[in-house]
């Protein structure tokens, strides 16, 4: 029969506890930061959707006012087909 010579302990060592607590704190901090980033991402996606809707509305305005929404964004030139000129 084998005899276990290691005494049974009720707690881990202070060094192991500090290492474990440090790792858990790091994981918690990263999860919190990821949550913040996801919130920012949601807000950016919402703003993007609103901006895209504004562009569509502007295209409708240009189509009614200028007959096309094909506009050079750099200088405002209306790009017309050769047939339209």
C-alpha positions, 0 to 999 in steps of 0.5 A, spaced: 500 500 500 502 507 498 502 512 503 501 519 500 506 523 504 504 530 501 499 533 507 492 536 505 492 543 504 485 547 504 488 553 500 493 555 495 499 559 496 499 566 496 503 566 490 498 562 486 492 566 489 496 573 486 497 570 479 490 567 479 487 574 481 491 577 476 489 573 470 482 573 472 482 581 473 485 581 466 480 577 463 475 581 466 478 588 464 478 585 457 471 583 457 469 590 459 473 593 454 470 589 449 463 590 451 465 598 450 467 597 443 461 593 441 457 599 444 461 604 440 460 599 434 453 599 435 453 607 435 457 607 429 453 602 425 447 606 427 450 613 424 452 610 418 445 607 417 443 614 418 448 617 413 446 612 408 439 614 408 441 622 407 445 620 401 439 616 398 434 622 400 440 627 397 440 623 390 432 623 390 433 631 390 438 631 385 434 627 380 428 631 381 432 638 381 437 636 376 435 630 372 440 625 375 444 624 381 450 622 378 455 628 381 462 628 381 463 629 389 470 633 388 467 639 384 460 638 383 460 637 376 453 633 373 455 627 369 451 627 364 451 621 358 453 624 351 446 623 349 443 628 354 448 634 352 
